[in-house]
């Protein structure tokens, strides 16, 4: 089942015909710029922030939705924010097991942790329940194989990682090394210019794809 337009509006998710056409077009522009970076190949984009509460999950879901507006493309959002996981509100059914369970070999196949969202052609992998050793899990060879597997299996699928704030948690730097590009979300009134500059430096200019201002 997919979300109704009212449910999409409640969650502030873009869709064709939305009254918030400015936000819709902003995400279309963001999608276009990322596709230019990738040369239209599927890429792995990390969405992070420099402070808590900036709205990375909201941006990650709308970015995924903007990609999936093209019927020839699909998007997968992977929740790697073990501190404030918020992806559940975009799922149609309650789930428990996810990425960390797979990395700890509690689940045999990747398909067992991929769930349909309420948005067409957008899939979600929740963070899972084994969060105590998440930094070690994300730095493991299992994680590298998982990312490579996900990228190679579906040439039309664009992967978006929802990550904790950069500079505050070691997991984010580990995740950045596995991604092709990184977006930093700036929540209104939540970050200083030095914090933003420090976040960009931590990510590295070769992986930094831009800032997203979220109000």
C-alpha positions as CSV (number, residue, x, y, z in Angstrom):
1,X,0.0,0.0,0.0
2,X,1.1,3.5,-0.8
3,X,0.6,6.7,1.2
4,X,-2.4,8.8,0.2
5,X,-1.7,12.4,-0.8
6,X,-3.0,13.5,2.7
7,X,-0.5,11.1,4.3
8,X,2.3,12.4,2.1
9,X,1.4,16.0,3.1
10,X,1.4,15.0,6.7
11,X,4.9,13.7,6.3
12,X,6.0,16.6,4.1
13,X,6.9,14.2,1.3
14,X,6.9,15.6,-2.3
15,X,4.8,14.2,-5.0
16,X,3.6,15.3,-8.5
17,X,0.7,17.6,-8.0
18,X,1.7,18.8,-4.5
19,X,0.8,22.4,-3.6
20,X,4.3,22.9,-2.3
21,X,5.8,23.1,-5.8
22,X,8.8,25.1,-4.7
23,X,10.0,22.2,-2.5
24,X,9.3,19.7,-5.2
25,X,11.4,21.7,-7.7
26,X,14.2,22.1,-5.1
27,X,14.5,18.4,-4.8
28,X,14.3,17.9,-8.5
29,X,17.3,20.3,-8.8
30,X,19.1,18.4,-6.1
31,X,18.5,15.1,-7.9
32,X,19.7,16.6,-11.2
33,X,22.9,17.8,-9.7
34,X,23.6,14.5,-8.0
35,X,23.0,12.6,-11.3
36,X,25.4,14.9,-13.0
37,X,28.1,14.0,-10.4
38,X,27.4,10.3,-11.0
39,X,27.2,10.5,-14.8
40,X,23.7,9.0,-14.5
41,X,25.1,5.8,-12.9
42,X,23.6,4.7,-9.6
43,X,25.5,6.3,-6.8
44,X,25.6,6.1,-3.0
45,X,24.8,9.4,-1.3
46,X,25.2,10.0,2.4
47,X,22.9,12.6,4.1
48,X,24.3,14.0,7.3
49,X,24.3,17.2,9.3
50,X,26.5,19.1,11.7
51,X,24.0,19.2,14.6
52,X,21.2,17.2,16.0
53,X,17.6,17.8,14.8
54,X,18.5,19.1,11.3
55,X,16.1,16.8,9.5
56,X,18.4,14.4,7.7
57,X,15.8,11.6,7.5
58,X,13.3,14.0,6.0
59,X,15.8,15.2,3.4
60,X,16.9,11.6,2.7
61,X,13.3,10.5,2.0
62,X,12.5,13.4,-0.2
63,X,15.7,12.9,-2.2
64,X,14.8,9.3,-2.6
65,X,11.3,10.2,-3.7
66,X,12.6,12.7,-6.2
67,X,14.7,10.0,-7.8
68,X,11.8,7.6,-7.8
69,X,9.6,10.1,-9.6
70,X,11.3,8.7,-12.7
71,X,9.6,5.4,-13.4
72,X,12.9,3.9,-14.7
73,X,14.6,4.5,-11.3
74,X,14.3,3.2,-7.8
75,X,15.8,4.4,-4.5
76,X,16.8,2.7,-1.3
77,X,17.2,4.6,2.0
78,X,19.4,2.9,4.5
79,X,19.0,4.1,8.1
80,X,22.4,4.3,9.7
81,X,21.5,6.8,12.4
82,X,21.7,4.5,15.4
83,X,21.2,7.4,17.8
84,X,18.0,8.9,16.5
85,X,16.5,6.5,13.9
86,X,13.4,8.0,12.4
87,X,12.8,6.0,9.3
88,X,9.9,4.0,10.8
89,X,7.4,6.7,10.1
90,X,7.8,6.2,6.3
91,X,7.1,2.5,6.5
92,X,3.6,1.0,6.2
93,X,4.2,-1.8,8.7
94,X,6.2,-2.0,12.0
95,X,9.6,-3.6,11.7
96,X,12.5,-4.5,14.0
97,X,15.3,-6.2,12.2
98,X,17.5,-4.3,9.9
99,X,21.1,-3.5,8.8
100,X,22.9,-4.1,12.1
101,X,21.2,-7.5,12.4
102,X,22.4,-8.4,8.9
103,X,25.9,-7.3,9.6
104,X,25.9,-9.4,12.8
105,X,24.8,-12.4,10.7
106,X,21.5,-12.8,12.4
107,X,19.8,-12.6,9.0
108,X,21.0,-14.6,6.0
109,X,19.9,-12.5,3.0
110,X,19.7,-8.7,2.2
111,X,16.2,-9.1,0.9
112,X,15.0,-9.9,4.4
113,X,15.8,-6.4,5.6
114,X,14.6,-4.4,2.6
115,X,11.0,-3.1,3.2
116,X,8.6,-1.3,1.0
117,X,7.9,2.3,2.0
118,X,4.6,4.2,1.5
119,X,6.2,5.9,-1.5
120,X,6.3,4.3,-5.0
121,X,9.7,2.7,-6.0
122,X,11.3,3.7,-2.7
123,X,12.6,0.9,-0.4
124,X,13.9,1.2,3.1
125,X,16.5,-0.7,5.3
126,X,16.0,0.2,9.0
127,X,18.9,0.4,11.3
128,X,18.0,-2.8,13.2
129,X,18.3,-3.7,16.9
130,X,22.1,-4.4,17.4
131,X,23.3,-0.9,17.9
132,X,25.9,-1.4,20.7
133,X,28.7,-2.3,18.3
134,X,27.5,-0.2,15.3
135,X,30.8,1.6,14.8
136,X,32.6,-1.7,14.5
137,X,29.8,-3.1,12.3
138,X,30.1,-0.1,9.9
139,X,33.9,-0.4,9.8
140,X,33.8,-4.2,9.0
141,X,34.4,-6.0,5.8
142,X,30.8,-7.2,6.0
143,X,29.7,-3.6,5.6
144,X,31.9,-3.1,2.6
145,X,30.6,-6.2,1.0
146,X,27.0,-5.2,1.8
147,X,27.4,-1.8,0.2
148,X,29.0,-3.3,-2.9
149,X,26.4,-5.9,-3.2
150,X,23.5,-3.4,-2.9
151,X,25.1,-1.2,-5.6
152,X,25.9,-4.0,-8.1
153,X,22.6,-5.9,-7.8
154,X,20.3,-3.1,-9.1
155,X,21.8,-0.8,-11.7
156,X,18.6,1.4,-11.6
157,X,18.7,1.8,-7.8
158,X,20.1,4.9,-6.1
159,X,21.2,4.4,-2.5
160,X,20.9,7.0,0.2
161,X,22.4,6.7,3.6
162,X,20.8,8.6,6.5
163,X,23.7,9.2,8.9
164,X,24.3,10.8,12.3
165,X,25.8,14.3,12.5
166,X,29.4,14.4,11.2
167,X,32.0,15.4,13.8
168,X,29.8,14.2,16.7
169,X,30.0,10.4,16.0
170,X,32.8,8.3,14.5
171,X,30.3,6.2,12.5
172,X,29.7,9.1,10.1
173,X,33.3,9.3,8.9
174,X,33.3,5.5,8.4
175,X,30.2,5.7,6.4
176,X,31.5,8.6,4.3
177,X,34.4,6.5,3.1
178,X,31.9,4.0,1.6
179,X,29.9,6.7,-0.2
180,X,30.3,8.4,-3.5
181,X,28.9,11.8,-2.4
182,X,27.8,13.5,0.8
183,X,25.1,16.1,1.5
184,X,25.2,18.1,4.7
185,X,21.8,19.2,6.0
186,X,21.7,22.6,7.8
187,X,18.7,23.0,10.1
188,X,17.4,26.5,10.5
189,X,19.2,28.3,13.3
190,X,20.9,25.1,14.5
191,X,24.5,25.5,13.1
192,X,27.2,28.0,13.1
193,X,29.5,28.8,10.1
194,X,32.6,27.3,11.9
195,X,30.5,24.1,12.5
196,X,29.6,23.9,8.9
197,X,33.2,24.5,7.7
198,X,34.4,21.8,10.1
199,X,31.8,19.4,8.8
200,X,32.9,20.0,5.2
201,X,36.6,19.5,6.2
202,X,35.8,16.3,8.0
203,X,34.0,14.9,5.0
204,X,36.6,16.0,2.5
205,X,36.1,18.1,-0.6
206,X,36.3,15.1,-2.9
207,X,33.1,13.6,-1.2
208,X,31.3,16.8,-0.4
209,X,28.4,17.4,-2.8
210,X,26.7,20.4,-1.2
211,X,24.6,21.9,1.6
212,X,20.9,21.5,2.0
213,X,19.2,24.2,4.1
214,X,16.1,22.7,5.8
215,X,13.6,25.0,7.6
